Amino acid sequence: MNKQINPNDISHVVEADKAHVWHHLTNHSKFDAVDPLIIVEGKGLRVWNQAGREHLDAVSGGVWTVNVGYGRESIANAVRDQLVKMNYFAGAMGSVPGALFAERLIEKMPGMSRVYYSNSGSEANEKCFKMVRQIAHNRYGGKKNKILYRQRDYHGTTIATLSAGGQDERKDEYGPFTPGFVEVPHCLEYRSQWGEVDDYGIRAANAIEEVILREGPETIGALCLEPVTAGGGVITPPEGYWERVQEICRKYDILLHIDEVVCGMGRTGTWFGYQHYGIEPDMVTMAKGVASGYAAISCTVTTEKVFEMLKPEVSDTMGYFRDISTFGGCTAGPAAALENMRILEEEDLLENTIQMGEYFLEKLEGLKGKHKLIGDVRGKGLFCGAELVVDRDTKEPASEAMTQAIVADCFRENAVVIGATNRSLKGFNNTLCFSPALICTKSDIDEIISAVDGAITRVTA
Ligand SMILES: Cc1ncc(COP(=O)(O)O)c(C=O)c1O
């Protein structure tokens, strides 16, 4: 049937959504009672829903993505111009924006050399896993194929990336998983696994070495870590951790794969999170902030050394990286990414991120002084978290229901969208998450903090 649709009547959109869209991470039974939210428009840090209500987005599109904010016409124009000229060709060929963005990106990543394009963070991480496996086959008789991942880290939604996932609730009911992935302990000092230790960072890194020795270093190809753990609780690494991790990887000839899907492109105040800690990775993956969600793009970036390991003689038909991602050949991604990077530079957004990040943490500490519910405040740049506890002495975590009640209150009472760890770790989905666009101001932060203050007061009353 050919339906007449009134473009000004959004109620049809809501009906169509309700009837046919399967939303991400959503139990649809709730839509028996309420309508889904449709986000219709965005500008800066503000978004508007179907009812015309304005919201302050403190989570950059929900999942740390829209780093330069909404409504950037210059990115839309760059993408449009590129699409009418040349939208797509398979990535076995080159493209103008693909080459130029790779060059600009590598300028920001001393020590790195090659960029492999695909579409999502999960996919970028899987490319690394495949590289590690192929290197194991080509150089180590297939033996050095295991990949270490860390408890509480997340690397994606596909079965292989879930196999490398340290968040049990994300994995529950989706097994069996891909073999060859081995977990190492998390590094959240607030939840120390070893009681009170003097050098927690060294202790947590040494725990990785213990796993390596247990499994046999000759079987381990790579260690995959987030620089600052995101959905697992906004975990900033403890002092000394990364130096020791790097030392351990070098000692056992293990490739270091840093997942920058969240931290990449300025979120923590440096281009990449690892750059705070003097790390020299072998592989770096990125996605969300690369084009701030204006186009789908992810990158797997490697050193020349890793690249060379998969560059055999011309006559070798099997030893090179035999991988393709159809939409890795889309030019919209790198065209948007080039303009996104230009904006970050021209508007000095890394500096703003450092300054506003400090202000945000200071304000969260202030809230902690006022509300016993906040047990710990953590963060780097505009990537902050507040872990909620019902008892500061025992550190008993607040329930997921209570944590979500605070998120819901901010939304309902003040139209402020904040986030919280959810369905990640049994009993520990208790960290409020804040990651506004890197353009945010003190007054935006004051508005967010005031909403959280009010929400905690009401929910704990
Ligand atoms: C650290 C990290 N890595 C990878 C991913 C997966 O990215 P995508 O959802 O684009 O596949 C995410 C997504 O949230 C993430 O937080």
PDBQT file of the ligand as one rigid body, heavy atoms in Angstrom, charges set to zero:
ROOT
HETATM    1  C1  LIG A 501      36.751   0.246  23.928  1.00  0.00    +0.000 C 
HETATM    2  C2  LIG A 501      35.820  -0.209  22.845  1.00  0.00    +0.000 A 
HETATM    3  N1  LIG A 501      36.299  -0.979  21.850  1.00  0.00    +0.000 NA
HETATM    4  C3  LIG A 501      35.517  -1.393  20.842  1.00  0.00    +0.000 A 
HETATM    5  C4  LIG A 501      34.185  -1.067  20.801  1.00  0.00    +0.000 A 
HETATM    6  C5  LIG A 501      33.326  -1.586  19.683  1.00  0.00    +0.000 C 
HETATM    7  O1  LIG A 501      33.034  -0.587  18.783  1.00  0.00    +0.000 OA
HETATM    8  P1  LIG A 501      31.803  -0.734  17.752  1.00  0.00    +0.000 P 
HETATM    9  O2  LIG A 501      30.551  -0.668  18.556  1.00  0.00    +0.000 OA
HETATM   10  O3  LIG A 501      32.005   0.399  16.823  1.00  0.00    +0.000 OA
HETATM   11  O4  LIG A 501      31.970  -2.041  17.075  1.00  0.00    +0.000 OA
HETATM   12  C6  LIG A 501      33.647  -0.247  21.795  1.00  0.00    +0.000 A 
HETATM   13  C7  LIG A 501      32.225   0.146  21.750  1.00  0.00    +0.000 C 
HETATM   14  O5  LIG A 501      31.673   0.719  22.661  1.00  0.00    +0.000 OA
HETATM   15  C8  LIG A 501      34.474   0.181  22.858  1.00  0.00    +0.000 A 
HETATM   16  O6  LIG A 501      33.985   0.906  23.878  1.00  0.00    +0.000 OA
ENDROOT
TORSDOF 0
